[in-house]
Amino acid sequence: MIDFRDACAELNRMVVQITDHDLPLPTPCTDFDVAGLLGHVEEFATGFTEAAGGQPTGRGVDDVRGDDHRARVAAHVTDLGGAWSTPQPWAGTGDPGGLALPNETWGRIALTEVIVHGWDLAVAIGADYRPPTSLVRACHDHVVVFVPNAPIPALWGDRVVVGDDDLVEATVAITGRDPRAWRRARGR
């Protein structure tokens, strides 16, 4: 079991910094701009909360414009962390979306969504991103094995080779993101 509530809190720190002005900005998750990625965060937060046996707080978010809507996205991310914070959801096998995998794998996939998309949002809006190192390590240990053998490989880009001096960047690079390109784009 991995208690990833602190990673969810860091993702929420990104979510609440976003303004309506940021919504059309591109993200390293090439399928989404910031608005689309927030919608994806909402979707995986509620879906993985339900997969863990939890119930998301309130209804879904149809529109991410406005601070109140982004606050609801953040509430659902908080629900996600809480739902996976006990041993029970990590036991057995689940099949969210019709793909049967051990629940321990589903929990690690949920952690990966939080860590990687938190980074995506941070670099898109130019914010510092500081998830707990132990949780980044757990995510890294998962993606280094899971991504090359993923049951749906099309969900990931080709691995980008980067140094190991920044564990977050090394982790997102495994999923096909190029941290160096985003640093250059943001003048860092």
N, C-alpha and C positions, 0 to 999 in steps of 0.2 A: 504494500500500500504506500502511496505517495500522497501526502497532504500538500496540495498545491494552492491552497488559499492565498498564500503570499504572492504567488505568480499572478493569480487573478486580481489581486489588489494592484499590482503593477500594471497589468493590462487596463484596469479601470482608471489608473492615473493618466494613461494615454487617452482613453475614451473621453474623460471629462475635460481634457485640454482642447479637444477639437471644437472648432467654431464652424458656423455655416460656410464661412469663406474657405475653409479647408476641404469641404466635401468633394469638389471636383479634382483635387490633386491626385496625381498618379501614385501608385504604391508599388513596392517590389513584387507583390502578388499580382502579376500582370493581368489577371482576369478582372481586377477590381480597381476602381478609384477609391478614395477614402469613404465616400458614401456607400458604395457597394460592399466594401470590406466591413464597414460597420453592420450592414445587413447580414453579412456572412457571420460575423461575431455573434449577432443576435441569434441566428439560426443554430450555430453549433452550441452556443451556451444553453439554449432551451432544449435542444435535442439530447445533448450529453447529460443534462440534468435529469431529464426524463429517463434516459438509459440507466442512470444510477438509482432509479427509484424515487427521485425527488420531483417536486412540482415547482416550476418557475413561478416567481412572484408576479402576479398580474398578467395581463394579456401581452401578446407580441407587439413589436414595434413595426409599423408599416412605413414610417417616414422618419429618417434620422435628423431632419432639420429641427433645430431648437434644442436648447439645453435640457428641457424636460424629457424629450424623447431619448437623448443620449444618456440621461440619468437612468431611464428604464433599461437601456442596454446594459449599463453598468450594474444595475440590480440583478439582472439575469446572469451576468458573469459572476457576481457574488454567490448567487444560488448554485452555480456550477461548482465552485470551489467547495461549498458546504456539502453538496450532494456526494462528492467523492472523498470527504474527509474522515470517513469511518471505514473499517475493513469490509463491511458487508457488500458494497457494490463491486469490490475488487475480486470477489469469489465467483466461480462458475463461468458460464459462457453466455454471451449475449449476441443478438443479431440486429442491432440498429441498422435500418436500411437494407435488411435482408442478407447481410454478410456475417456469418457465424465466426466469431473469434473469442478467445478467452477474455473475460471482463478485465483482467489485468492489462491486456493489450489495449482494450478500449479506453481504459483510464489513462494510459500513456499517450494514446492518440489525442485525448482531450487535453492533456498537458501540453502536447506538441502544438495543438491549435492555439492555445493561450500564449505560449512562449514565442512562437514564430509570428503569429499575427500581431502580437504586441510590438515586436520589432518592426514589422511592416508599417504599422501606424506611426510608430515613433520616428522612423526615418522619413516617412512621407510628410510629417508636420515639423520636422527638425527638432524633435524633443530628445532629451537624454532618456535612455532606457536602462533600468537597473533591476532586472529580476534577480531573486536570490540565486547565488552561485550553485548551491546544492540542487536546486530545481532545474537550472540550466544543464547541469551535469547529468541529471536523470533524463532530461529530454534528449541531450546529445547521445547518451548511451542507447536510448531507444532508436533514434533516427539513423544512427550509423549502421544498425542491423536491419531495421524495419524498411526504410525507404528503398534500398536496393532490391528487396524481396517483397515489396508491397503487393497485395492482391489486386490493386488497381493502380498500376504504375503511371497512368496518364495524369494522376493527381499531382505528380512531382516533376520538377524540371531536372535537367541534367546537373549532377553535382558540380559545384564550382570549387576549385582548389584554392584554399587560402591557408595562411599560417594558423598555428594553434595558439597564438598569443592572446586572442580574444575569443573566449568560449562561446559567447552568443553568436558572433560572426561565423565561427567554425560550424556551429549548429545550423544556422540558417543556410549556409553555403551547401550543406548536404542536401537541402531541400530544393536546390536550384537557384537560390538567390545570390547575387553578386554584391557583397557589402562594399567592395572597393568602388564599384560604379556609383553606388548611392552616396558614398563619402565624397567622391568627386563632384557629383551633381549638387550636393549641399555645401560644397566648398570647405570640407573638413579634411 
